[in-house]
Amino acid sequence: MLCAILAFTLSFNFMPSEKNHNSIDHSVEVFTDGACSGNPGPGGYGAVLIYKDTIKEISGYHPETTNNRMEMTAAIEALKLMKRPCNVIISTDSSYLCKGITEWLPGWLKKNWLNSRKEPVLNKDLWVELYELDKIHNIQWKWIKGHADNKYNERCDHLAREAIKTKNALI
């Protein structure tokens, strides 16, 4: 299931405040995953970024969080590594993340961050950060089935679980 498209870059010299899709010539593929031991509980995230022939892995840990927050954090931290606007494809097994950014966010913005039940949107701080990063890059969001033999999704899952186990991050 293809949600929308996201773009990111690994290491460049500038990050303009506005994206100009006509001038973007950098394409990055990103795979992300989050994990939580208990929900809430200790959590970790993992991401694999692929730019041309370069593969970069990152991970992180939080002592008290939720699985959804770790899914979002994986995408945010991957995007923050990009120094200039990029064409990005983010593949995630989180329908919450994929639907949130592509389907629900426009409604939340119109309703001043209230959901369909007229309650405050959960994880607003991360949605705002992701929204700001989305303005910089040309992003395509792609939902993929988790634990379905996608080697990069499996690697992200391993990175996230290892971050929980070691209470450490690989950045």
C-alpha positions as CSV (number, residue, x, y, z in Angstrom):
1,M,0.0,0.0,0.0
2,L,1.5,3.3,-1.1
3,C,0.6,6.2,1.1
4,A,2.6,9.3,0.0
5,I,6.2,10.0,-0.9
6,L,9.0,11.4,1.3
7,A,12.5,12.6,0.4
8,F,15.7,13.0,2.4
9,T,19.5,13.4,2.0
10,L,22.4,12.1,4.1
11,S,25.0,14.8,4.1
12,F,24.9,18.1,2.2
13,N,25.8,21.7,3.0
14,F,22.6,23.6,3.4
15,M,18.9,23.2,4.3
16,P,16.7,26.0,2.7
17,S,13.5,26.9,4.4
18,E,11.5,26.2,1.3
19,K,11.7,23.2,-1.0
20,N,12.0,23.6,-4.7
21,H,11.0,20.3,-6.2
22,N,12.4,21.3,-9.6
23,S,15.9,21.6,-8.2
24,I,16.0,18.4,-6.1
25,D,18.5,15.9,-7.5
26,H,19.1,13.8,-4.5
27,S,17.1,10.7,-3.8
28,V,17.2,8.8,-0.5
29,E,15.4,5.6,0.5
30,V,14.6,5.2,4.2
31,F,13.3,2.2,6.1
32,T,12.1,2.8,9.7
33,D,10.8,0.8,12.6
34,G,10.0,1.4,16.3
35,A,9.7,-1.1,19.1
36,C,8.5,-0.9,22.7
37,S,9.0,-3.4,25.6
38,G,5.5,-2.9,27.1
39,N,3.4,-0.1,25.7
40,P,4.2,2.3,27.4
41,G,7.7,1.1,28.4
42,P,11.3,1.3,27.3
43,G,11.4,1.9,23.5
44,G,13.8,1.9,20.6
45,Y,13.8,2.9,17.0
46,G,15.9,1.9,14.0
47,A,16.3,3.4,10.5
48,V,18.3,2.4,7.4
49,L,19.0,5.2,5.0
50,I,20.2,4.4,1.5
51,Y,21.7,7.1,-0.7
52,K,23.3,5.9,-4.0
53,D,25.8,3.2,-2.8
54,T,25.9,4.4,0.8
55,I,23.9,2.7,3.6
56,K,23.7,4.4,7.0
57,E,22.0,2.8,10.0
58,I,20.8,4.7,13.1
59,S,19.0,3.7,16.2
60,G,17.9,5.3,19.5
61,Y,16.5,4.5,22.9
62,H,14.0,6.1,25.3
63,P,13.4,4.7,28.8
64,E,9.6,5.4,28.9
65,T,7.7,5.8,25.6
66,T,5.2,4.1,23.3
67,N,5.5,2.1,20.1
68,N,3.9,4.9,18.1
69,R,6.3,7.5,19.4
70,M,9.3,5.3,18.5
71,E,7.8,4.7,14.9
72,M,7.6,8.5,14.5
73,T,11.0,9.2,16.0
74,A,12.7,6.8,13.6
75,A,11.3,8.8,10.6
76,I,12.1,12.2,12.3
77,E,15.7,11.2,13.2
78,A,16.4,9.9,9.6
79,L,15.0,13.1,8.1
80,K,17.1,15.2,10.4
81,L,20.3,13.7,9.0
82,M,19.6,15.4,5.6
83,K,21.2,18.7,5.1
84,R,19.4,19.8,2.0
85,P,16.1,19.1,0.3
86,C,15.8,15.6,-1.1
87,N,13.4,13.2,-2.8
88,V,12.7,10.6,-0.1
89,I,10.8,7.4,0.0
90,I,10.1,6.3,3.6
91,S,9.0,2.7,4.0
92,T,7.3,2.0,7.3
93,D,5.3,-0.9,8.8
94,S,3.4,1.6,10.9
95,S,0.0,2.4,9.5
96,Y,-0.3,5.0,12.3
97,L,2.7,6.9,11.0
98,C,1.8,6.4,7.3
99,K,-1.9,7.3,7.6
100,G,-1.2,10.0,10.2
101,I,1.1,12.0,7.9
102,T,-0.7,11.4,4.6
103,E,-4.4,11.2,5.6
104,W,-5.1,12.6,9.1
105,L,-2.7,15.5,9.4
106,P,-4.5,17.9,7.0
107,G,-7.7,17.5,9.1
108,W,-5.8,18.0,12.4
109,L,-4.3,21.2,11.0
110,K,-7.8,22.5,10.0
111,K,-9.2,21.5,13.4
112,N,-6.4,23.1,15.4
113,W,-4.9,19.7,16.4
114,L,-8.1,18.1,17.4
115,N,-8.9,14.5,16.2
116,S,-12.3,13.3,14.9
117,R,-13.5,12.9,18.5
118,K,-12.7,16.6,19.1
119,E,-9.9,15.5,21.5
120,P,-6.3,16.7,21.3
121,V,-4.2,14.7,18.9
122,L,-1.8,12.3,20.6
123,N,1.9,12.9,20.0
124,K,1.3,16.4,18.7
125,D,4.9,17.4,19.5
126,L,6.2,14.7,17.1
127,W,3.6,15.4,14.4
128,V,4.6,19.0,14.4
129,E,8.3,18.1,14.0
130,L,7.5,15.7,11.3
131,Y,5.3,18.2,9.5
132,E,8.1,20.8,9.6
133,L,10.5,18.3,8.1
134,D,8.0,17.3,5.5
135,K,8.0,20.9,4.2
136,I,11.7,20.7,3.4
137,H,11.7,17.4,1.5
138,N,9.7,15.8,-1.3
139,I,8.5,12.8,0.6
140,Q,6.7,9.6,-0.5
141,W,5.3,7.5,2.3
142,K,5.1,3.8,1.7
143,W,3.4,1.3,4.0
144,I,5.1,-2.2,4.0
145,K,4.0,-5.3,5.9
146,G,6.2,-5.9,8.9
147,H,8.1,-9.1,9.4
148,A,7.5,-10.1,5.8
149,D,11.1,-10.8,4.7
150,N,12.0,-7.2,3.8
151,K,15.7,-7.2,4.7
152,Y,15.8,-3.5,5.6
153,N,12.6,-3.6,7.6
154,E,14.0,-6.6,9.5
155,R,17.2,-4.7,10.0
156,C,15.3,-1.7,11.4
157,D,13.4,-4.0,13.8
158,H,16.7,-5.5,14.9
159,L,18.3,-2.1,15.5
160,A,15.2,-0.9,17.5
161,R,15.2,-4.0,19.7
162,E,18.9,-3.9,20.2
163,A,18.6,-0.2,21.3
164,I,16.1,-1.3,24.0
165,K,18.3,-4.2,25.1
166,T,21.5,-2.2,25.4
167,K,19.7,1.1,26.4
168,N,21.9,2.7,23.8
169,A,21.8,4.4,20.4
170,L,23.8,4.0,17.2
171,I,24.0,7.3,15.4
